[in-house]
Amino acid sequence: MAQLSHLLNSVQLQLVAFLASVGEWATRYAPPLADALVTKLDENLAITTPLRDTQS
């Protein structure tokens, strides 16, 4: 289970980096929508939602 927890945390960090990249892209090409786009993606994909404890 520890390996699974590590993998999930790694994926989450990569997805958070993806959100940051989307934010940078949107700021460049659609500044008024950038924050809303990042927020909506995060809400729908639950990227920054804390992971459940897989140790139990």
N, C-alpha and C positions, 0 to 999 in steps of 0.2 A: 504494500500500500504506500510506502514511503516513496517508491519510484513513481507511482501514479501521481501522487501529490506534487512531486518535483516537476513532472511533465506538464501537469495542468498549470502550475505557476509559470512555467516557461512559456506556454502558449498564451497565457493571459498577458504576460509582459510584451510579447510580440504583437498581440492585438492592440494593446495600449499604444505601442509605437505606430501601428497602422493608423489609429485614430489621430495621432499627432500629425502624421503625414497627410491624412485627409484634411485636417485643419489647415495645414500650410498650403495645400493645393487650393482649397476653397477660398482661403484668404486672398490668394493671388488672382483667381478667376471669377469669384463671386463673393466679394467681401461682405455684402449685407447678409448673406446666407450662411457664412462659414460656421458661426457658433451654433446655429440651429441644426445644421447638417451633422456636425459632430455629436451634438446632444441627442439627436434622433437616432443616429446609428448606435450610440452607446445604449440608449434606452431599449431599442429593439433587439440588439444583440447581447445585451447585458454584459458588456466587456469589463467594466470596472466594478461590477457587483462582486462583493467578496465571495470567494469560493467556499463551499461547504467543507467542513473538517472531514477529510477522508480517513483519518486515523481511527475513528470509532467504528 
